[in-house]
Amino acid sequence: KVAKVVKSEASEGNMDPLQVRNSLQRRWDIDDITIITPKDILIERGQNGGGALVYNYEARTHLFYNVDLVLTFEGREPVKGF
């Protein structure tokens, strides 16, 4: 869900960071994403007018007894117009 929302947001392009965070928060609420917040999405600015939305997080879930499953997710979606 996170990758889909970030990719969709990046494809809209040409937004300032505050608009990006607000839009991500609305999408987070709709898709019920709770493992990561929009503040955890790094907004990188490129030197030639480009940029990227970058995320890197872990999801942890308890399996049984003292065994947990830990998954690491990372991604980078280029954004034009930053």
Beta strands, then each sheet from edge to edge (+ up, - down):
strand 1: 42-45
strand 2: 50-64
strand 3: 67-80
sheet 1: 1+ 2- 3+
end
